[in-house]
């Protein structure tokens, strides 16, 4: 069996476990083809971005298991996982991936709702009298 490279990617509340091995460039997410799993073209572009940056399109098959969050967060988590797996494949790919910002775990999360307020920032209407 060929070498399998495993990495974990995260974004918002999504966690992606990515398994990558030499192949034809097929990307499978939760046992579905990427085109079937992600509805928007932008999300499909986000997932394959690490391959485009490192010019490795069509060299690896990717199998990703994603849980939590929504479509956008899951696509970002898969991208993060693929980027980390590519570094395991070849540490020389680190500089272009880092320059493109694909190795940084996006820290932006949903802010929690506070008590006595309508949401995270929005307050109930103030009445002086």
C-alpha positions in Angstrom: 0.0 0.0 0.0 1.2 3.5 -0.8 2.1 6.0 1.8 -1.0 7.6 3.4 -0.6 11.1 4.9 -3.0 12.1 7.6 -3.7 15.6 9.0 -6.5 17.4 10.8 -7.9 20.8 9.7 -10.2 23.1 11.6 -12.3 26.2 10.9 -15.1 27.7 13.0 -16.7 24.7 14.6 -15.8 22.2 11.8 -13.1 19.5 12.2 -11.8 17.7 9.1 -9.8 14.5 9.2 -7.9 14.3 5.9 -6.3 11.2 4.4 -4.1 11.8 1.3 -2.3 9.4 -0.9 -0.8 9.4 -4.4 -3.5 9.2 -7.1 -5.4 11.0 -9.8 -6.7 14.0 -7.9 -10.1 12.7 -6.7 -11.4 14.5 -3.6 -14.0 12.7 -1.5 -15.8 14.3 1.4 -17.9 12.2 3.8 -18.1 9.4 1.2 -19.4 11.8 -1.5 -17.5 13.4 -4.4 -16.5 16.9 -3.6 -18.7 18.3 -6.4 -21.7 16.5 -4.9 -21.0 17.5 -1.3 -20.2 21.2 -1.7 -23.0 23.0 -3.6 -21.2 26.3 -4.4 -18.3 26.7 -6.8 -16.4 29.0 -4.4 -16.4 26.2 -1.8 -15.0 23.7 -4.3 -12.3 26.3 -5.2 -11.4 26.8 -1.5 -10.9 23.0 -1.1 -8.5 22.6 -4.0 -6.6 25.9 -3.3 -3.6 24.2 -1.6 -3.0 22.1 -4.7 -3.2 25.2 -6.9 -0.7 27.1 -4.8 1.8 24.3 -4.8 1.0 23.2 -8.4 0.2 19.7 -7.3 -3.2 19.3 -9.0 -4.1 15.7 -9.9 -1.3 14.1 -7.9 -3.1 13.1 -4.7 -6.4 11.4 -3.9 -8.0 13.0 -0.8 -10.5 11.4 1.5 -11.9 13.7 4.2 -14.3 13.1 7.1 -15.8 16.4 8.2 -18.1 17.1 11.2 -19.6 20.2 12.7 -20.4 23.6 11.4 -21.8 24.5 8.0 -20.7 24.3 4.4 -18.3 27.2 4.5 -16.6 26.1 7.7 -16.3 22.6 6.5 -14.7 23.7 3.2 -12.2 25.8 5.2 -11.4 22.8 7.5 -10.7 20.5 4.6 -8.5 23.1 3.0 -6.5 23.5 6.3 -6.2 19.7 6.5 -5.0 19.3 2.9 -2.4 22.1 3.5 -1.1 20.3 6.6 -0.9 17.0 4.8 1.0 18.5 1.9 3.7 19.7 4.4 4.0 16.1 5.7 4.5 15.0 2.0 7.1 17.5 1.3 8.4 20.1 3.9 9.7 22.2 1.0 6.1 23.2 0.2 5.8 25.1 3.5 6.9 28.5 2.3 4.3 28.9 -0.5 1.5 27.5 1.6 2.5 29.9 4.5 2.7 32.9 2.1 -0.8 32.1 0.8 -2.0 31.9 4.5 -3.2 28.3 4.2 -1.5 27.0 7.3 -3.0 29.5 9.7 -6.0 28.2 11.6 -8.6 30.9 11.1 -9.4 32.0 14.7 -12.7 33.7 13.8 -15.6 32.1 15.8 -19.1 33.0 16.4 -19.3 35.3 19.5 -21.5 34.0 22.3 -24.8 35.6 23.2 -24.6 37.6 26.5 -27.4 37.6 29.1 -29.6 40.7 29.3 -29.0 41.3 25.6 -30.7 40.2 22.4 -27.6 38.7 20.9 -23.8 38.9 21.1 -23.7 42.7 20.6 -27.3 43.8 20.0 -29.1 45.2 23.1 -32.7 45.4 23.9 -34.2 48.8 23.2 -33.3 51.3 25.9 -36.1 53.4 27.4 -35.3 56.3 29.7 -38.9 56.6 31.0 
